[in-house]
Amino acid sequence: MSEKEKRKIPFDREYATSYRSEVKWLSEHGIRYEFVKEVNTISIYKYKKNSKLYAVLSEFYKSLEEK
């Protein structure tokens, strides 16, 4: 892939989820969404991407594996 082609690939600066359990977990761990977008009556929660977000998401998905 050329450098020109690489620059055309869009990068979403926000992490998005519509999974309510995930939204609740993030909130309980001090991570607030930046904004909410409605798509076909579904709420999409958008979060700023950072290492704390991914660390907390990792804990969330590990907790699901244990169930």
N, C-alpha and C positions, 0 to 999 in steps of 0.2 A: 504494500500500500504506500503510495507516494505521500509526501508531506502535505501536498495540496488536498488530497483525499482525506487525510487525517483531520485537517482543520475543518472539514465540512461536517464531521460527525458531531451532532449536538450533545452538549453536556448539561444535564439537569442539575442545577445547583441545590435542589431540594430533594429530600427523601420523601416519598409519598406512600401513604397507607390508607386503606379503608377498613382495616381489621380493628374493630372496636376494643378487643382485649389488648391489642398492642398499644393503642392510643392510651388506654387506662394505665397500662404498665409504665409507659414512658412518663405520663403525668405523675404517677406515684413516685417515680425516681427523679423528679425535678426537671424533666425535659418538656418544654412547652412547644406546641406547634406554632409556626409562623403565621399560617393562614389556612382557611378551609375553602375548598373548591367543591361546588356541586356539579356532578356529572350524571345525567340521567337519574336524578333523585338520590344518588349515592354521594355521601360526604367523603371527600378525599382530604385527608389531613397532610399538610406539608411541613416538613422539618428542615432546618438548616443542617447540612451534612457536616459532621465533625467526629472526632474520635470518641467523645463521651457518648454520643448517640449510638455509635456502632457497638461500644462496650455494653451499653444497657440492652440493646437489641440482642446481643449475644447471650446475655443472661436470660432474657425472655425466652428465646428459642431453646436454650438448654433446659429451662424449667418445663417446657412442653414435652421434651424428650423423656423427662423423668415420670410423667403421668402415664 
